[in-house]
Amino acid sequence: MLEPKMTRRLRMTFETEDGPWTLSLSDVKEGLLPEDVESVMQTIVDNSIFGIPPTGIVKAELIETDTTQLV
């Protein structure tokens, strides 16, 4: 029987004029610090990356297989 593969994803939620918008990244490296996540999210807000102008940061979640934690 195969062991279930560990899955690590980072889900970042931003506020936009149209409501919340979520960006999900897979295969996130281990050891990611909350400061790193906040820095990346702030860069997305500051530079209006992806053509959706986010107005603020709502939350970030690190998902490991069946475990979710706020970062």
PDB file of N, H, CA, C and O in Angstrom:
ATOM      1  N   MET A   1       0.838  -1.179   0.000  1.00  0.00           N
ATOM      2  CA  MET A   1       0.000   0.000   0.000  1.00  0.00           C
ATOM      3  C   MET A   1       0.888   1.249   0.000  1.00  0.00           C
ATOM      4  O   MET A   1       1.889   1.309   0.714  1.00  0.00           O
ATOM      5  N   LEU A   2       0.517   2.220  -0.792  1.00  0.00           N
ATOM      6  H   LEU A   2      -0.296   2.171  -1.372  1.00  0.00           H
ATOM      7  CA  LEU A   2       1.307   3.442  -0.885  1.00  0.00           C
ATOM      8  C   LEU A   2       1.037   4.362   0.297  1.00  0.00           C
ATOM      9  O   LEU A   2      -0.096   4.498   0.757  1.00  0.00           O
ATOM     10  N   GLU A   3       2.105   4.989   0.777  1.00  0.00           N
ATOM     11  H   GLU A   3       3.026   4.878   0.403  1.00  0.00           H
ATOM     12  CA  GLU A   3       1.958   5.994   1.833  1.00  0.00           C
ATOM     13  C   GLU A   3       1.365   7.258   1.213  1.00  0.00           C
ATOM     14  O   GLU A   3       1.706   7.595   0.079  1.00  0.00           O
ATOM     15  N   PRO A   4       0.491   7.961   1.922  1.00  0.00           N
ATOM     16  CA  PRO A   4      -0.019   9.221   1.365  1.00  0.00           C
ATOM     17  C   PRO A   4       1.108  10.238   1.250  1.00  0.00           C
ATOM     18  O   PRO A   4       1.925  10.377   2.161  1.00  0.00           O
ATOM     19  N   LYS A   5       1.146  10.935   0.144  1.00  0.00           N
ATOM     20  H   LYS A   5       0.483  10.821  -0.596  1.00  0.00           H
ATOM     21  CA  LYS A   5       2.198  11.924  -0.090  1.00  0.00           C
ATOM     22  C   LYS A   5       1.914  13.174   0.742  1.00  0.00           C
ATOM     23  O   LYS A   5       0.786  13.667   0.776  1.00  0.00           O
ATOM     24  N   MET A   6       2.956  13.682   1.416  1.00  0.00           N
ATOM     25  H   MET A   6       3.872  13.281   1.388  1.00  0.00           H
ATOM     26  CA  MET A   6       2.811  14.920   2.177  1.00  0.00           C
ATOM     27  C   MET A   6       2.599  16.064   1.199  1.00  0.00           C
ATOM     28  O   MET A   6       3.360  16.231   0.247  1.00  0.00           O
ATOM     29  N   THR A   7       1.585  16.828   1.437  1.00  0.00           N
ATOM     30  H   THR A   7       0.966  16.692   2.210  1.00  0.00           H
ATOM     31  CA  THR A   7       1.297  17.976   0.594  1.00  0.00           C
ATOM     32  C   THR A   7       1.430  19.234   1.428  1.00  0.00           C
ATOM     33  O   THR A   7       0.844  19.337   2.506  1.00  0.00           O
ATOM     34  N   ARG A   8       2.203  20.193   0.932  1.00  0.00           N
ATOM     35  H   ARG A   8       2.680  20.109   0.056  1.00  0.00           H
ATOM     36  CA  ARG A   8       2.350  21.491   1.606  1.00  0.00           C
ATOM     37  C   ARG A   8       1.904  22.569   0.636  1.00  0.00           C
ATOM     38  O   ARG A   8       2.436  22.689  -0.468  1.00  0.00           O
ATOM     39  N   ARG A   9       0.923  23.349   1.060  1.00  0.00           N
ATOM     40  H   ARG A   9       0.491  23.251   1.956  1.00  0.00           H
ATOM     41  CA  ARG A   9       0.451  24.459   0.240  1.00  0.00           C
ATOM     42  C   ARG A   9       0.362  25.705   1.104  1.00  0.00           C
ATOM     43  O   ARG A   9       0.152  25.629   2.315  1.00  0.00           O
ATOM     44  N   LEU A  10       0.522  26.833   0.470  1.00  0.00           N
ATOM     45  H   LEU A  10       0.692  26.895  -0.513  1.00  0.00           H
ATOM     46  CA  LEU A  10       0.350  28.119   1.137  1.00  0.00           C
ATOM     47  C   LEU A  10      -0.814  28.820   0.467  1.00  0.00           C
ATOM     48  O   LEU A  10      -0.805  29.043  -0.743  1.00  0.00           O
ATOM     49  N   ARG A  11      -1.815  29.167   1.257  1.00  0.00           N
ATOM     50  H   ARG A  11      -1.823  28.986   2.241  1.00  0.00           H
ATOM     51  CA  ARG A  11      -2.985  29.856   0.726  1.00  0.00           C
ATOM     52  C   ARG A  11      -3.002  31.269   1.314  1.00  0.00           C
ATOM     53  O   ARG A  11      -3.112  31.445   2.528  1.00  0.00           O
ATOM     54  N   MET A  12      -2.892  32.264   0.445  1.00  0.00           N
ATOM     55  H   MET A  12      -2.803  32.121  -0.541  1.00  0.00           H
ATOM     56  CA  MET A  12      -2.869  33.663   0.864  1.00  0.00           C
ATOM     57  C   MET A  12      -4.161  34.335   0.413  1.00  0.00           C
ATOM     58  O   MET A  12      -4.546  34.227  -0.751  1.00  0.00           O
ATOM     59  N   THR A  13      -4.827  35.023   1.328  1.00  0.00           N
ATOM     60  H   THR A  13      -4.514  35.110   2.273  1.00  0.00           H
ATOM     61  CA  THR A  13      -6.087  35.686   1.012  1.00  0.00           C
ATOM     62  C   THR A  13      -5.907  37.193   1.121  1.00  0.00           C
ATOM     63  O   THR A  13      -5.391  37.709   2.113  1.00  0.00           O
ATOM     64  N   PHE A  14      -6.347  37.881   0.073  1.00  0.00           N
ATOM     65  H   PHE A  14      -6.766  37.461  -0.732  1.00  0.00           H
ATOM     66  CA  PHE A  14      -6.242  39.341  -0.004  1.00  0.00           C
ATOM     67  C   PHE A  14      -7.631  39.954  -0.110  1.00  0.00           C
ATOM     68  O   PHE A  14      -8.570  39.307  -0.573  1.00  0.00           O
ATOM     69  N   GLU A  15      -7.757  41.197   0.319  1.00  0.00           N
ATOM     70  H   GLU A  15      -6.994  41.723   0.696  1.00  0.00           H
ATOM     71  CA  GLU A  15      -8.993  41.950   0.124  1.00  0.00           C
ATOM     72  C   GLU A  15      -8.854  42.733  -1.174  1.00  0.00           C
ATOM     73  O   GLU A  15      -7.810  43.334  -1.427  1.00  0.00           O
ATOM     74  N   THR A  16      -9.900  42.731  -1.998  1.00  0.00           N
ATOM     75  H   THR A  16     -10.748  42.243  -1.792  1.00  0.00           H
ATOM     76  CA  THR A  16      -9.930  43.536  -3.220  1.00  0.00           C
ATOM     77  C   THR A  16     -11.257  44.285  -3.253  1.00  0.00           C
ATOM     78  O   THR A  16     -12.135  44.041  -2.425  1.00  0.00           O
ATOM     79  N   GLU A  17     -11.398  45.187  -4.203  1.00  0.00           N
ATOM     80  H   GLU A  17     -10.684  45.385  -4.875  1.00  0.00           H
ATOM     81  CA  GLU A  17     -12.648  45.932  -4.330  1.00  0.00           C
ATOM     82  C   GLU A  17     -13.820  45.003  -4.639  1.00  0.00           C
ATOM     83  O   GLU A  17     -14.969  45.332  -4.345  1.00  0.00           O
ATOM     84  N   ASP A  18     -13.531  43.847  -5.232  1.00  0.00           N
ATOM     85  H   ASP A  18     -12.597  43.580  -5.471  1.00  0.00           H
ATOM     86  CA  ASP A  18     -14.574  42.877  -5.580  1.00  0.00           C
ATOM     87  C   ASP A  18     -14.787  41.818  -4.498  1.00  0.00           C
ATOM     88  O   ASP A  18     -15.558  40.879  -4.699  1.00  0.00           O
ATOM     89  N   GLY A  19     -14.119  41.955  -3.365  1.00  0.00           N
ATOM     90  H   GLY A  19     -13.493  42.718  -3.202  1.00  0.00           H
ATOM     91  CA  GLY A  19     -14.222  40.963  -2.297  1.00  0.00           C
ATOM     92  C   GLY A  19     -12.928  40.187  -2.140  1.00  0.00           C
ATOM     93  O   GLY A  19     -11.938  40.502  -2.802  1.00  0.00           O
ATOM     94  N   PRO A  20     -12.914  39.175  -1.275  1.00  0.00           N
ATOM     95  CA  PRO A  20     -11.689  38.419  -1.021  1.00  0.00           C
ATOM     96  C   PRO A  20     -11.189  37.680  -2.258  1.00  0.00           C
ATOM     97  O   PRO A  20     -11.979  37.210  -3.077  1.00  0.00           O
ATOM     98  N   TRP A  21      -9.871  37.585  -2.380  1.00  0.00           N
ATOM     99  H   TRP A  21      -9.229  37.967  -1.715  1.00  0.00           H
ATOM    100  CA  TRP A  21      -9.210  36.896  -3.486  1.00  0.00           C
ATOM    101  C   TRP A  21      -8.123  36.024  -2.883  1.00  0.00           C
ATOM    102  O   TRP A  21      -7.355  36.483  -2.037  1.00  0.00           O
ATOM    103  N   THR A  22      -8.053  34.763  -3.312  1.00  0.00           N
ATOM    104  H   THR A  22      -8.677  34.390  -3.999  1.00  0.00           H
ATOM    105  CA  THR A  22      -7.115  33.807  -2.727  1.00  0.00           C
ATOM    106  C   THR A  22      -6.114  33.319  -3.759  1.00  0.00           C
ATOM    107  O   THR A  22      -6.472  32.984  -4.889  1.00  0.00           O
ATOM    108  N   LEU A  23      -4.854  33.285  -3.350  1.00  0.00           N
ATOM    109  H   LEU A  23      -4.563  33.558  -2.433  1.00  0.00           H
ATOM    110  CA  LEU A  23      -3.763  32.751  -4.157  1.00  0.00           C
ATOM    111  C   LEU A  23      -3.228  31.533  -3.416  1.00  0.00           C
ATOM    112  O   LEU A  23      -2.874  31.626  -2.241  1.00  0.00           O
ATOM    113  N   SER A  24      -3.169  30.392  -4.095  1.00  0.00           N
ATOM    114  H   SER A  24      -3.457  30.316  -5.050  1.00  0.00           H
ATOM    115  CA  SER A  24      -2.697  29.159  -3.477  1.00  0.00           C
ATOM    116  C   SER A  24      -1.439  28.680  -4.192  1.00  0.00           C
ATOM    117  O   SER A  24      -1.415  28.565  -5.417  1.00  0.00           O
ATOM    118  N   LEU A  25      -0.397  28.405  -3.417  1.00  0.00           N
ATOM    119  H   LEU A  25      -0.416  28.499  -2.422  1.00  0.00           H
ATOM    120  CA  LEU A  25       0.868  27.910  -3.963  1.00  0.00           C
ATOM    121  C   LEU A  25       1.103  26.498  -3.442  1.00  0.00           C
ATOM    122  O   LEU A  25       0.886  26.223  -2.262  1.00  0.00           O
ATOM    123  N   SER A  26       1.546  25.605  -4.320  1.00  0.00           N
ATOM    124  H   SER A  26       1.722  25.828  -5.279  1.00  0.00           H
ATOM    125  CA  SER A  26       1.815  24.234  -3.891  1.00  0.00           C
ATOM    126  C   SER A  26       3.317  24.007  -3.779  1.00  0.00           C
ATOM    127  O   SER A  26       4.119  24.819  -4.239  1.00  0.00           O
ATOM    128  N   ASP A  27       3.677  22.897  -3.166  1.00  0.00           N
ATOM    129  H   ASP A  27       3.025  22.237  -2.793  1.00  0.00           H
ATOM    130  CA  ASP A  27       5.081  22.511  -2.973  1.00  0.00           C
ATOM    131  C   ASP A  27       5.883  23.602  -2.271  1.00  0.00           C
ATOM    132  O   ASP A  27       6.977  23.960  -2.709  1.00  0.00           O
ATOM    133  N   VAL A  28       5.333  24.123  -1.187  1.00  0.00           N
ATOM    134  H   VAL A  28       4.445  23.832  -0.832  1.00  0.00           H
ATOM    135  CA  VAL A  28       5.992  25.169  -0.407  1.00  0.00           C
ATOM    136  C   VAL A  28       7.127  24.544   0.392  1.00  0.00           C
ATOM    137  O   VAL A  28       6.961  23.473   0.974  1.00  0.00           O
ATOM    138  N   LYS A  29       8.280  25.209   0.423  1.00  0.00           N
ATOM    139  H   LYS A  29       8.415  26.080  -0.049  1.00  0.00           H
ATOM    140  CA  LYS A  29       9.436  24.670   1.137  1.00  0.00           C
ATOM    141  C   LYS A  29       9.203  24.675   2.645  1.00  0.00           C
ATOM    142  O   LYS A  29       8.428  25.479   3.163  1.00  0.00           O
ATOM    143  N   GLU A  30       9.877  23.775   3.331  1.00  0.00           N
ATOM    144  H   GLU A  30      10.506  23.122   2.910  1.00  0.00           H
ATOM    145  CA  GLU A  30       9.801  23.731   4.788  1.00  0.00           C
ATOM    146  C   GLU A  30      10.603  24.888   5.352  1.00  0.00           C
ATOM    147  O   GLU A  30      11.530  25.382   4.710  1.00  0.00           O
ATOM    148  N   GLY A  31      10.248  25.317   6.553  1.00  0.00           N
ATOM    149  H   GLY A  31       9.495  24.915   7.074  1.00  0.00           H
ATOM    150  CA  GLY A  31      10.988  26.381   7.212  1.00  0.00           C
ATOM    151  C   GLY A  31      10.552  27.775   6.805  1.00  0.00           C
ATOM    152  O   GLY A  31      11.227  28.753   7.125  1.00  0.00           O
ATOM    153  N   LEU A  32       9.438  27.878   6.108  1.00  0.00           N
ATOM    154  H   LEU A  32       8.890  27.083   5.848  1.00  0.00           H
ATOM    155  CA  LEU A  32       8.923  29.177   5.698  1.00  0.00           C
ATOM    156  C   LEU A  32       8.483  29.948   6.937  1.00  0.00           C
ATOM    157  O   LEU A  32       7.685  29.447   7.730  1.00  0.00           O
ATOM    158  N   LEU A  33       8.999  31.162   7.107  1.00  0.00           N
ATOM    159  H   LEU A  33       9.646  31.569   6.463  1.00  0.00           H
ATOM    160  CA  LEU A  33       8.689  31.966   8.284  1.00  0.00           C
ATOM    161  C   LEU A  33       7.511  32.894   8.025  1.00  0.00           C
ATOM    162  O   LEU A  33       7.309  33.336   6.894  1.00  0.00           O
ATOM    163  N   PRO A  34       6.729  33.194   9.063  1.00  0.00           N
ATOM    164  CA  PRO A  34       5.627  34.149   8.895  1.00  0.00           C
ATOM    165  C   PRO A  34       6.093  35.487   8.315  1.00  0.00           C
ATOM    166  O   PRO A  34       5.368  36.118   7.546  1.00  0.00           O
ATOM    167  N   GLU A  35       7.304  35.919   8.684  1.00  0.00           N
ATOM    168  H   GLU A  35       7.894  35.406   9.309  1.00  0.00           H
ATOM    169  CA  GLU A  35       7.835  37.183   8.159  1.00  0.00           C
ATOM    170  C   GLU A  35       8.031  37.109   6.643  1.00  0.00           C
ATOM    171  O   GLU A  35       7.799  38.087   5.932  1.00  0.00           O
ATOM    172  N   ASP A  36       8.462  35.937   6.154  1.00  0.00           N
ATOM    173  H   ASP A  36       8.651  35.143   6.732  1.00  0.00           H
ATOM    174  CA  ASP A  36       8.645  35.746   4.713  1.00  0.00           C
ATOM    175  C   ASP A  36       7.310  35.838   3.988  1.00  0.00           C
ATOM    176  O   ASP A  36       7.196  36.481   2.945  1.00  0.00           O
ATOM    177  N   VAL A  37       6.297  35.180   4.563  1.00  0.00           N
ATOM    178  H   VAL A  37       6.390  34.657   5.410  1.00  0.00           H
ATOM    179  CA  VAL A  37       4.966  35.186   3.952  1.00  0.00           C
ATOM    180  C   VAL A  37       4.415  36.607   3.924  1.00  0.00           C
ATOM    181  O   VAL A  37       3.886  37.051   2.905  1.00  0.00           O
ATOM    182  N   GLU A  38       4.540  37.316   5.038  1.00  0.00           N
ATOM    183  H   GLU A  38       4.970  36.956   5.866  1.00  0.00           H
ATOM    184  CA  GLU A  38       4.032  38.690   5.111  1.00  0.00           C
ATOM    185  C   GLU A  38       4.742  39.587   4.102  1.00  0.00           C
ATOM    186  O   GLU A  38       4.108  40.433   3.470  1.00  0.00           O
ATOM    187  N   SER A  39       6.044  39.411   3.947  1.00  0.00           N
ATOM    188  H   SER A  39       6.560  38.725   4.460  1.00  0.00           H
ATOM    189  CA  SER A  39       6.816  40.206   2.993  1.00  0.00           C
ATOM    190  C   SER A  39       6.339  39.969   1.561  1.00  0.00           C
ATOM    191  O   SER A  39       6.165  40.916   0.793  1.00  0.00           O
ATOM    192  N   VAL A  40       6.131  38.704   1.209  1.00  0.00           N
ATOM    193  H   VAL A  40       6.272  37.935   1.833  1.00  0.00           H
ATOM    194  CA  VAL A  40       5.648  38.372  -0.138  1.00  0.00           C
ATOM    195  C   VAL A  40       4.261  38.961  -0.364  1.00  0.00           C
ATOM    196  O   VAL A  40       3.985  39.535  -1.417  1.00  0.00           O
ATOM    197  N   MET A  41       3.391  38.813   0.632  1.00  0.00           N
ATOM    198  H   MET A  41       3.615  38.346   1.487  1.00  0.00           H
ATOM    199  CA  MET A  41       2.028  39.331   0.495  1.00  0.00           C
ATOM    200  C   MET A  41       2.032  40.850   0.361  1.00  0.00           C
ATOM    201  O   MET A  41       1.266  41.406  -0.426  1.00  0.00           O
ATOM    202  N   GLN A  42       2.892  41.523   1.126  1.00  0.00           N
ATOM    203  H   GLN A  42       3.514  41.071   1.765  1.00  0.00           H
ATOM    204  CA  GLN A  42       2.967  42.982   1.038  1.00  0.00           C
ATOM    205  C   GLN A  42       3.475  43.405  -0.336  1.00  0.00           C
ATOM    206  O   GLN A  42       3.015  44.410  -0.877  1.00  0.00           O
ATOM    207  N   THR A  43       4.419  42.654  -0.910  1.00  0.00           N
ATOM    208  H   THR A  43       4.793  41.838  -0.470  1.00  0.00           H
ATOM    209  CA  THR A  43       4.911  42.941  -2.261  1.00  0.00           C
ATOM    210  C   THR A  43       3.783  42.817  -3.275  1.00  0.00           C
ATOM    211  O   THR A  43       3.672  43.638  -4.186  1.00  0.00           O
ATOM    212  N   ILE A  44       2.945  41.792  -3.121  1.00  0.00           N
ATOM    213  H   ILE A  44       3.035  41.126  -2.381  1.00  0.00           H
ATOM    214  CA  ILE A  44       1.803  41.613  -4.028  1.00  0.00           C
ATOM    215  C   ILE A  44       0.856  42.801  -3.917  1.00  0.00           C
ATOM    216  O   ILE A  44       0.371  43.301  -4.932  1.00  0.00           O
ATOM    217  N   VAL A  45       0.585  43.260  -2.692  1.00  0.00           N
ATOM    218  H   VAL A  45       0.979  42.853  -1.867  1.00  0.00           H
ATOM    219  CA  VAL A  45      -0.292  44.417  -2.489  1.00  0.00           C
ATOM    220  C   VAL A  45       0.335  45.676  -3.091  1.00  0.00           C
ATOM    221  O   VAL A  45      -0.327  46.418  -3.816  1.00  0.00           O
ATOM    222  N   ASP A  46       1.610  45.912  -2.789  1.00  0.00           N
ATOM    223  H   ASP A  46       2.148  45.309  -2.200  1.00  0.00           H
ATOM    224  CA  ASP A  46       2.292  47.139  -3.231  1.00  0.00           C
ATOM    225  C   ASP A  46       2.407  47.240  -4.744  1.00  0.00           C
ATOM    226  O   ASP A  46       2.357  48.338  -5.298  1.00  0.00           O
ATOM    227  N   ASN A  47       2.563  46.097  -5.421  1.00  0.00           N
ATOM    228  H   ASN A  47       2.604  45.205  -4.971  1.00  0.00           H
ATOM    229  CA  ASN A  47       2.816  46.112  -6.860  1.00  0.00           C
ATOM    230  C   ASN A  47       1.625  45.681  -7.706  1.00  0.00           C
ATOM    231  O   ASN A  47       1.748  45.540  -8.923  1.00  0.00           O
ATOM    232  N   SER A  48       0.479  45.471  -7.077  1.00  0.00           N
ATOM    233  H   SER A  48       0.379  45.586  -6.089  1.00  0.00           H
ATOM    234  CA  SER A  48      -0.730  45.028  -7.789  1.00  0.00           C
ATOM    235  C   SER A  48      -0.419  43.872  -8.739  1.00  0.00           C
ATOM    236  O   SER A  48      -0.841  43.875  -9.895  1.00  0.00           O
ATOM    237  N   ILE A  49       0.315  42.898  -8.240  1.00  0.00           N
ATOM    238  H   ILE A  49       0.658  42.896  -7.301  1.00  0.00           H
ATOM    239  CA  ILE A  49       0.702  41.732  -9.033  1.00  0.00           C
ATOM    240  C   ILE A  49      -0.537  40.952  -9.452  1.00  0.00           C
ATOM    241  O   ILE A  49      -1.519  40.895  -8.712  1.00  0.00           O
ATOM    242  N   PHE A  50      -0.491  40.359 -10.624  1.00  0.00           N
ATOM    243  H   PHE A  50       0.307  40.405 -11.225  1.00  0.00           H
ATOM    244  CA  PHE A  50      -1.545  39.529 -11.208  1.00  0.00           C
ATOM    245  C   PHE A  50      -2.703  40.341 -11.751  1.00  0.00           C
ATOM    246  O   PHE A  50      -3.735  39.771 -12.106  1.00  0.00           O
ATOM    247  N   GLY A  51      -2.565  41.656 -11.825  1.00  0.00           N
ATOM    248  H   GLY A  51      -1.728  42.120 -11.536  1.00  0.00           H
ATOM    249  CA  GLY A  51      -3.605  42.476 -12.434  1.00  0.00           C
ATOM    250  C   GLY A  51      -4.831  42.676 -11.562  1.00  0.00           C
ATOM    251  O   GLY A  51      -5.758  43.384 -11.957  1.00  0.00           O
ATOM    252  N   ILE A  52      -4.855  42.075 -10.402  1.00  0.00           N
ATOM    253  H   ILE A  52      -4.102  41.499 -10.082  1.00  0.00           H
ATOM    254  CA  ILE A  52      -5.965  42.285  -9.468  1.00  0.00           C
ATOM    255  C   ILE A  52      -5.429  43.198  -8.373  1.00  0.00           C
ATOM    256  O   ILE A  52      -4.550  42.797  -7.610  1.00  0.00           O
ATOM    257  N   PRO A  53      -5.946  44.414  -8.286  1.00  0.00           N
ATOM    258  CA  PRO A  53      -5.370  45.333  -7.293  1.00  0.00           C
ATOM    259  C   PRO A  53      -5.861  45.037  -5.870  1.00  0.00           C
ATOM    260  O   PRO A  53      -6.927  45.512  -5.478  1.00  0.00           O
ATOM    261  N   PRO A  54      -5.099  44.260  -5.096  1.00  0.00           N
ATOM    262  CA  PRO A  54      -5.512  43.997  -3.725  1.00  0.00           C
ATOM    263  C   PRO A  54      -5.375  45.265  -2.886  1.00  0.00           C
ATOM    264  O   PRO A  54      -4.467  46.070  -3.096  1.00  0.00           O
ATOM    265  N   THR A  55      -6.281  45.427  -1.943  1.00  0.00           N
ATOM    266  H   THR A  55      -7.019  44.773  -1.772  1.00  0.00           H
ATOM    267  CA  THR A  55      -6.257  46.608  -1.083  1.00  0.00           C
ATOM    268  C   THR A  55      -5.717  46.286   0.302  1.00  0.00           C
ATOM    269  O   THR A  55      -5.442  47.198   1.082  1.00  0.00           O
ATOM    270  N   GLY A  56      -5.560  45.010   0.620  1.00  0.00           N
ATOM    271  H   GLY A  56      -5.783  44.269  -0.013  1.00  0.00           H
ATOM    272  CA  GLY A  56      -5.028  44.635   1.923  1.00  0.00           C
ATOM    273  C   GLY A  56      -4.860  43.137   2.060  1.00  0.00           C
ATOM    274  O   GLY A  56      -5.305  42.356   1.220  1.00  0.00           O
ATOM    275  N   ILE A  57      -4.205  42.760   3.146  1.00  0.00           N
ATOM    276  H   ILE A  57      -3.844  43.395   3.829  1.00  0.00           H
ATOM    277  CA  ILE A  57      -3.949  41.359   3.460  1.00  0.00           C
ATOM    278  C   ILE A  57      -5.023  40.884   4.431  1.00  0.00           C
ATOM    279  O   ILE A  57      -5.298  41.548   5.430  1.00  0.00           O
ATOM    280  N   VAL A  58      -5.626  39.741   4.141  1.00  0.00           N
ATOM    281  H   VAL A  58      -5.402  39.201   3.329  1.00  0.00           H
ATOM    282  CA  VAL A  58      -6.625  39.168   5.045  1.00  0.00           C
ATOM    283  C   VAL A  58      -5.966  38.122   5.947  1.00  0.00           C
ATOM    284  O   VAL A  58      -5.991  38.250   7.171  1.00  0.00           O
ATOM    285  N   LYS A  59      -5.369  37.073   5.330  1.00  0.00           N
ATOM    286  H   LYS A  59      -5.348  36.969   4.335  1.00  0.00           H
ATOM    287  CA  LYS A  59      -4.739  36.013   6.119  1.00  0.00           C
ATOM    288  C   LYS A  59      -3.891  35.135   5.219  1.00  0.00           C
ATOM    289  O   LYS A  59      -3.960  35.215   3.993  1.00  0.00           O
ATOM    290  N   ALA A  60      -3.084  34.287   5.862  1.00  0.00           N
ATOM    291  H   ALA A  60      -3.028  34.222   6.858  1.00  0.00           H
ATOM    292  CA  ALA A  60      -2.313  33.266   5.155  1.00  0.00           C
ATOM    293  C   ALA A  60      -2.450  31.973   5.943  1.00  0.00           C
ATOM    294  O   ALA A  60      -2.458  31.978   7.174  1.00  0.00           O
ATOM    295  N   GLU A  61      -2.558  30.862   5.213  1.00  0.00           N
ATOM    296  H   GLU A  61      -2.551  30.858   4.213  1.00  0.00           H
ATOM    297  CA  GLU A  61      -2.678  29.553   5.844  1.00  0.00           C
ATOM    298  C   GLU A  61      -1.664  28.609   5.222  1.00  0.00           C
ATOM    299  O   GLU A  61      -1.511  28.562   4.001  1.00  0.00           O
ATOM    300  N   LEU A  62      -0.977  27.862   6.065  1.00  0.00           N
ATOM    301  H   LEU A  62      -1.102  27.901   7.057  1.00  0.00           H
ATOM    302  CA  LEU A  62      -0.075  26.814   5.599  1.00  0.00           C
ATOM    303  C   LEU A  62      -0.808  25.500   5.779  1.00  0.00           C
ATOM    304  O   LEU A  62      -1.195  25.144   6.892  1.00  0.00           O
ATOM    305  N   ILE A  63      -0.998  24.783   4.690  1.00  0.00           N
ATOM    306  H   ILE A  63      -0.683  25.072   3.786  1.00  0.00           H
ATOM    307  CA  ILE A  63      -1.759  23.539   4.715  1.00  0.00           C
ATOM    308  C   ILE A  63      -0.803  22.378   4.470  1.00  0.00           C
ATOM    309  O   ILE A  63      -0.140  22.319   3.435  1.00  0.00           O
ATOM    310  N   GLU A  64      -0.735  21.452   5.433  1.00  0.00           N
ATOM    311  H   GLU A  64      -1.274  21.500   6.274  1.00  0.00           H
ATOM    312  CA  GLU A  64       0.100  20.263   5.296  1.00  0.00           C
ATOM    313  C   GLU A  64      -0.816  19.050   5.362  1.00  0.00           C
ATOM    314  O   GLU A  64      -1.316  18.707   6.433  1.00  0.00           O
ATOM    315  N   THR A  65      -1.036  18.408   4.238  1.00  0.00           N
ATOM    316  H   THR A  65      -0.630  18.687   3.368  1.00  0.00           H
ATOM    317  CA  THR A  65      -1.934  17.260   4.104  1.00  0.00           C
ATOM    318  C   THR A  65      -3.273  17.588   4.761  1.00  0.00           C
ATOM    319  O   THR A  65      -4.107  18.231   4.124  1.00  0.00           O
ATOM    320  N   ASP A  66      -3.516  17.177   6.003  1.00  0.00           N
ATOM    321  H   ASP A  66      -2.839  16.654   6.521  1.00  0.00           H
ATOM    322  CA  ASP A  66      -4.811  17.423   6.644  1.00  0.00           C
ATOM    323  C   ASP A  66      -4.730  18.478   7.741  1.00  0.00           C
ATOM    324  O   ASP A  66      -5.669  18.618   8.523  1.00  0.00           O
ATOM    325  N   THR A  67      -3.634  19.219   7.814  1.00  0.00           N
ATOM    326  H   THR A  67      -2.871  19.105   7.178  1.00  0.00           H
ATOM    327  CA  THR A  67      -3.449  20.194   8.884  1.00  0.00           C
ATOM    328  C   THR A  67      -3.391  21.594   8.298  1.00  0.00           C
ATOM    329  O   THR A  67      -2.680  21.835   7.323  1.00  0.00           O
ATOM    330  N   THR A  68      -4.134  22.512   8.888  1.00  0.00           N
ATOM    331  H   THR A  68      -4.712  22.316   9.680  1.00  0.00           H
ATOM    332  CA  THR A  68      -4.102  23.907   8.454  1.00  0.00           C
ATOM    333  C   THR A  68      -3.682  24.758   9.641  1.00  0.00           C
ATOM    334  O   THR A  68      -4.206  24.598  10.743  1.00  0.00           O
ATOM    335  N   GLN A  69      -2.735  25.665   9.414  1.00  0.00           N
ATOM    336  H   GLN A  69      -2.309  25.796   8.519  1.00  0.00           H
ATOM    337  CA  GLN A  69      -2.367  26.593  10.475  1.00  0.00           C
ATOM    338  C   GLN A  69      -2.211  27.983   9.889  1.00  0.00           C
ATOM    339  O   GLN A  69      -1.743  28.152   8.763  1.00  0.00           O
ATOM    340  N   LEU A  70      -2.609  28.969  10.667  1.00  0.00           N
ATOM    341  H   LEU A  70      -2.990  28.831  11.582  1.00  0.00           H
ATOM    342  CA  LEU A  70      -2.442  30.348  10.236  1.00  0.00           C
ATOM    343  C   LEU A  70      -0.991  30.732  10.411  1.00  0.00           C
ATOM    344  O   LEU A  70      -0.354  30.354  11.394  1.00  0.00           O
ATOM    345  N   VAL A  71      -0.462  31.489   9.450  1.00  0.00           N
ATOM    346  H   VAL A  71      -0.979  31.796   8.651  1.00  0.00           H
ATOM    347  CA  VAL A  71       0.921  31.968   9.544  1.00  0.00           C
ATOM    348  C   VAL A  71       0.937  33.473   9.505  1.00  0.00           C
ATOM    349  O   VAL A  71       2.006  34.081   9.571  1.00  0.00           O
TER     350      VAL A  71
END
